[in-house]
């Protein structure tokens, strides 16, 4: 993601990675879905 940020104006995040974004950005409950605690720091 970091490598692509300077090359794009917008980015669509899908799959398991999307749950990390939803939890961090929207404070959404994701239950037992995938969550990358280390990657959550990048989201902020």
C-alpha positions in Angstrom: 0.0 0.0 0.0 2.7 2.5 0.9 4.5 1.9 -2.4 1.3 2.7 -4.3 0.1 5.8 -2.4 2.3 8.2 -4.4 1.1 6.7 -7.7 -2.7 6.8 -7.2 -5.4 9.4 -6.3 -7.8 6.8 -4.9 -7.5 3.2 -3.9 -10.1 0.4 -3.4 -9.3 -2.0 -0.6 -11.1 -5.4 -0.7 -10.9 -8.8 0.8 -9.6 -9.5 4.3 -7.6 -6.3 4.3 -10.9 -4.3 4.1 -11.9 -5.4 7.7 -8.8 -3.7 9.2 -9.7 -0.4 7.4 -13.3 -0.6 8.5 -12.4 -1.3 12.1 -9.8 1.5 12.3 -11.5 4.2 10.2 -15.2 3.6 11.1 -14.8 2.0 14.5 -16.9 -0.9 13.1 -17.3 -4.2 14.9 -15.9 -6.9 12.6 -16.4 -9.9 14.9 -14.0 -12.7 14.1 -13.1 -11.4 10.7 -9.5 -10.8 9.8 -7.7 -7.9 11.5 -4.1 -6.9 11.0 -3.0 -5.1 14.2 0.4 -4.2 12.8 -1.1 -3.0 9.5 -3.7 -0.9 11.5 -0.9 1.7 12.2 -0.6 2.3 8.4 -4.3 3.0 8.1 -4.1 5.9 10.5 
